[in-house]
Amino acid sequence: MKRGIDRAQAEEWASWFRAIGDPTRVLLLHLLSTASKPLSVGEITDALDVGQSTVSHHLGKLAAVGFVRVEHAGTSSLWRVNEACIECFPSAAEMVMGRVPEEFARALEATG
């Protein structure tokens, strides 16, 4: 049974790691994942003490890999973390480091 990762998976996961390769993006993700509601760019700007264009740029990079989602409410854009990433990203990090999380091991055995 193959327990490694293939090139396509490695490329996808590398894009995830690149997306959080900036401290502002890490802070932004943490803010959104611990917020009790989706946040506007203005609320994020105030919380992180960075400029609006910087926040918008980083949100775009995080959205491109699916880490964050935007909801439109009238003329406002509200940002939230993509809940699926909370489940997938730690598992990807474990796989990269050679540890197969139990749920993946069971799935591999079932298909294997």
Phi, psi and omega in degrees: 000129179280128181244006181270190178243153180263175184301315181298317179294319179299319179294318178297312181294324177299323178295325177296313181295322176299321183297330179256019181281014179232133183301325179295323178291323177297314178298319180297314178298318179297315179302311182293324182285340180255356179287149180276354182204162174299148185243147174279164176301321178299317178294321178294316179302313179297317184291324184263351181056047174230164183289157181299319180294324177295314179299314181299318178300311182291324176298321178299317179295319180290324178292326182299331178257002175088010180289331180230158178232151178246141175241135179261126178234096185066238179265000182264149172248124181247132186252142177216160177284146176280111184304328180298329180291330179297327178278318188281320188297313178300324178294321177297317179298319178297316180298318179300323182272009173090006177255124179266112178302148185308317183296326177286321179299316178297318180295318179297319179295322181293326182265346192282000000 
